[in-house]
Amino acid sequence: MPRPAVRSILPFLVVLPLAAGHALAAGTGTPILDLRYRHESVDQAGFARNAHADTLRVRAGYATSAWHGWSVLAEADGVLGLGDGRYNDTRNGQRQYPVIADRPGAEINQALLRRALGKHSATFGRQRINLGNQRFVGGVGWRQNEQTYDGARLQLAPLDALAIDYSYVDGINTVFGPDDSAASSRANPSDIEGHSHLLQVGWKLAPALAASAYHHELKLDGIAVGATAPYGTLDSRTTGLRLEGAQGAWSYAAEYARQRDLDSNPWTLDSRYRLAELGWKVRGVALKAGVESLGGGDGPGNRAFQTPLATKHLFQGWADVFLTTPAQGIDDAYLGATVPLAGGSLQAWYHEFSPERGGGRYGDEVDLSYAHPVPGLKGVAGLVKLARYRSDDPSRTVDTDKLWLQLQYTY
């Protein structure tokens, strides 16, 4: 019996070869090849041993050229574990080490059929969905096994200043896959079934003002907000509005959202999301400061504002201490800079974390990275990156240091 996420894509795999044959007749298409080697190490309080992972992600596929507006893309990922694998990949049971969620294995990353007609398009099958800045829905591209979605997506542009984006999702292939084991928990399944609806409408209201309104209904089967929480506790409906723009060297963003439960959720949810951000850029140097708040919830258990489908590594620090919002919520005050340096890009960020409710502090974090193309090797780029989190309350969070060394080739 195929796994749930495989079952949901089987009809598209049957159609793809026929559609690809027609599309190939119109042109040569584009091969896809991406190789990413990464060393990751984690030093986390509470563990006697540090985690060390060396992995190679191999991504290969093919995107056909369009034939009467139809095109096909098929892509597979394989993650290879190199060395002795001294880390907890959430499946191998090596709990004496901190988690590095890069499980060796292979699966279909994308397999889709797309119909494009002018500024409109419809996409069917397994696909990448990155909405806006990926704060609520994204592909978690930082992990070696990307998160992709099974379903249908409709993108319309009825006016130059108006864009409508709707997706129906019945399967999610998470970063923890491609399979489960006895070490899996209800908080980290490899695949999630359900019936989710993602609607986003964007308006360009003025040269310096764009608005994005969204409503997401997440029906996520087989997953819970925590390893001991009831199933269905991530079933939610989130409605929000984001305003953003730029004027000269200045940019800004402001956002507000409310999250409530669906009928299928055994818990009552009602929490808020708030964001205020200001940026400044001159001569290639970009500075940004902001405050992001994910509200806590009322009642027993963790009923805080959650973003289970987000690319969370982009937010609240690279140490990934707050992948699940604590029950008391979280306020993140941050300041960062991106600076061109010696042909590469240097980033530096500072975060201060505190509960949204109840007072006190969680801790603070410093993040640094430097990315640079490798001279003489076309398509190859290197990255050095580190995160240093220091806890002010060891009963709630722990000191965490992470280091990454990465080489990536993109064809």
N, C-alpha and C positions, 0 to 999 in steps of 0.2 A: 504494500500500500504506500503510495507516495506521501511525503510529508505535506502538511497543510499548505505551505507556501508554494510547493511545487504543483499541487493539485490546482491551485487558483490560476496558474499560468499555463497549464497544459493546452487549453484551447488556442492560445496565442502561438504556442510552439508548433501546433499543427498548421496554422495559417502562414507562419513566417516563411517557410521555404518557397511556397507558391508566390507570395507577394515579392519575395526577394528576387525570384527569377524574372518577374516583369520589370522590377525597378532596375536590375542590373542591365537590362537591355538599353536603358537610356544613358548609361555612362559607367565609369569605372568605380565610382564610390570612393570611400576613404577608409583605409585600414586604421585600426586602433591598437596602439601598443604603449604600455606604460609600465615601467619597472621602478619599484621603490624599495630600497633597502633602508632599514632603520634599526639603530641600537637605542633601546630605552632602558633607563635604570631608575629605580624608585627606592628612596630611603624614607621609611615611614615609621613614626613612633608606634610602639606596641608590637613590632615584629623584630625578632632576633636576627633575621637575615634580610639583606637587601634583595630586591628583585632585579634581574637582568634578562632582557629579551633581545635577541637578534632575529629579525624576520625580513623576508623578501616578499613583497606583493607583486604578482605578475598579472597584469590586466591585458587581455587581447580580445579583439572583436573586429567588427566591420559595419560601417554605415553606408548604405547604398545611396546613390544619387536619386533625385526625385523622378518619378515617372507619372505624369499627369497629376502631380501633387502628392502622390503616395511615395513613402520611403520606409525603409526598414533598418533597424539597428539591433545587432546582437553582440553581446559582450559577456565574457566570463572572467571571474577573478579567482586566483589561487594564492593562498598565503602559506609560505613555507617557513617552518621553524628551523633556524640555524643554531648550531651549538647545543648546549645541554639544557636549555629551556628552564632556567631557574626563576620561574615566576608563576603566579596564579592566573591562568587565562580564563577563569570562571568555569572551566569544564574539566580540568585535569586533576582537581582535588588537592593541589599543592598549596594548602592554606597557610603553610609556614612562611609564605612569601606574600608581599603586597600584590594587588591586582594590576595586571597589564592586559587589557581586554583585546588581545590580538590572537585569536584562536587559529591554529593552522587548519587548513581545509580549502575546499574549492566549491564554487557554486555559480549559477547564472546570475550576473549582476544586473544586466538589462537585456530585455528581449521585447521589442516594441514595434508597433506599426503606427505610422504617423500620416495624417492627411493634412496638408497645408493648402490654404486657399487665401491668397493675399496676406492680410495681417491676421487671419484667423487660423487656428490649428486644432486638431483633435489627436490625442495620443492614447493608444490602447496597449496594455500589457505591463510588463515589469519595467519601471522607469525611475529616473532620478527626479525628485521634486524638491526644489529649494524655493521657498516662498519668502520674498523680501530679504531681510538680513538673517534669515534662518533661526530667529529667536523662538519660533513656535513650530515650524516644520522645515526640516533640512535633511541632508544626506550624511551628516557626521563624517565628512570626507577626511578628517584627520586620522581616524582609525584605519587600519589596514583593510578591514572588511567593511565596505561602505554600506550604509542603510539605504535600501531602495524599496519601492512601493509597487504593489500589484493593483491595477485598477484602470481607470479612464480619466483623462484630463482634457478639459476644454478651455482654450484661451481665445478670447475675442477682443477686438479693438474696434468697436462700432464708430468711435470718434478718435481724432488724433490725440485728444487729451483724456480719453477714457479707456481703461483696460479692465476686462473681467476675466477672472481666473477661477475655475471650479474644478475640483477633483473629487471623484468617488474612489475610495480605497477599501479593498476587502482583504488585503494582506500586506504585512510589513515584514521585511527581511532585516533583522536588526544586526548591529555590529557584533553581537555575541555569538552569531552562527558560525558555521552553517548547520550545527547540530546541537542537541541537548545531551546531557549526561546526568548521572546521579548527583553530580555536584551543582547542577543548575538549580535556580530558585524561581519562584513565581515573580520575582522582580527583574529577572534577566533572561527571558526566553529567547530562543533563536528566531522564532517566527511568531507573529501575532496575527490572528484572524480578527474579523470584525466588520463593521459597516460604518465607515467614517466619511464625513462630508467636509470639504475644505473650500470655503468661498472667500475670495479676496477681490475687492474693487478698488482700483486706483484712479485718482483724478489729478491732472496737472492744473491747479487752480490759478497759478500765476508763475512768472519766471522764477520767483524765489519761494514758491510754496507748492508742495505736493501733498496730497492726502491719500491715505490707504485705510479703508474700512474692511474688517474681516469678521467672519463668523466660522468657527471650527466646532464641529460635533464629532467627538472621538468615542467610538464604541470599540473598545479594545478587549478582546477575549483572551483569557489565558495569561493575564498579567495583572500585577497589583502594585500599589504604591510602595510597598515594602515586602520583604521576604515572609513576614508573618501576617500581613494585612489580608483582608478578604479579596478574592477576585472581584474585578469590576470597580475597584476604588480609583481607577484612573479614567473611568467613563465620565466625560465632562463636555460642557458647551462653553466656549470662550468667545466673547464678543468684544471688539476693541477698535480703536481709531489711532492712527499714527500720522503726525504732521512733521514734515521735514523740508529742508531747503538750504540754499546757499546764496549769499550775497557778497560778492567780492571775495575776500580772503576768509570770510566767516561762514560757518555752516551750523545747523542746529537740528535737533530732533526732539519731539515731545510725544509721549504715547500713554494711553490709558486703556486698560482692559478689565473686564469682569469675568470670573470663572465660576460656573455653577455646575451642579451634578446633572447627569441624565437619569431617567427613571430606572435604568439598569444598575445604577450605583447604589450599593447598600448604605452609603454614607451621604449625608447632606453636605454639600459644598457651597461656599460663598466667600470668595476672596478676590483681591484686586492686584493688578499689575500697574506700575507707574514708572515712567522714564523721563528724565530731562537731561539733555546732552548738548554741549557746545564745542565746536571745533574751530581751529584757526590754521591756515596753511599759507606759507610763504616760502618761495625759493625751494620747493620740494620738501620742506620740513612741515609735517602735520602734527598738530597738538590737539588733544581731545580730553575733555573732562566731563564727568556726568555722575548721576545718581540713579541707580536702578533698584526698584523695590518689588519683591514678590511677597505678597501678604500671607500672614499666617491664617489659620482657620479655627473655627469654634468647634468644640466637642472632642471626645477621645480619639486617639489615633492621629495620624498625620493628614490633616485636611487643608494643608497649605496650597498655594498656587503652584501647580506643576506644569512642566513643559516636556512631556515624555517623548515627543517626536522632534525636538529641537536638535540643532548642532550645538550641544551645550559647551563644547570645548572653546567656542568663541566668546563665551560669557563667564563672568565671575571667576576669572583666573584660570590659568592653564594647568594648575595642579589638580583640577577636577575634584576638589573637596566637596563641592555642593551640587553634584549631579542630580541629587534629589533634594528639593527644597525642604529645609527643616520645618518641623511642625509650627515653630514660632515665626516662620517666614524669614526673609533675609533682606537687608539693605546693603547695597554695594556702592560705596563712593570710590570712584576711580579717576586716575589721571594717567595719560599715556602720550608717547611721542613715537613717530616714525620718521627716520632720518636716512637719506641716501648717503652711503659711505663706501668709498673705494669701489664703485661699481656694483655694490650690493645694497641691501636694505637692513637697517638696524631698527629694532623695536624695543621699547622699554615701557613697562606698565607697573603702576602701584595701585593696590586695592586695600580698602578697609571694610571689613565685614562686621555687621552687627544684626541681632534679631530685629525683625520688624515689630514684634510685640515682646513686652516683658523686660526690656532694657538689657544692659550688659554688652559684651563684645564677643564675637567669635574669634577674630584674629585678623592678620594682614598678610599680604602676599606681594612679592616682587617677581616680575616676569621679564626675561630678556631673550632676544633671538637675533640671529644674523643670517641672512640668506644671500647667496651669491652664485651666479652661473659659474660652472667650471670652465676655465679658459681652455680653448682648443677642442672642447667636446660639445658639439652642437646638441642642444636639447637636454643637457645634463646640468642640474643645479644642486648645490649643497646647502645644508641647513644645520646650524647649531642652535639649541634652544634649551632654556632652563626655567624652572619655576621653584620658588622657595616660599612655602606657606608656614607661618608661625602662629600657633594657637594661643589665645588668651584664656581659654576655658577648656582644659583637657577632658572634661567630662562630656563635651559636645563635639569637639574636633581635635585632631592631633597634628603635630608638626609633620610636614611632608616636603620632601625635596625630590624633584624629577629632572632628569637630563635626557636630551635626545640628540643623536647624531644621525643625519639622514643624507642619502644621495638618491636623486630621482631622475630617471630618463623618460621623457615624453616624446613620442614620435611626431 
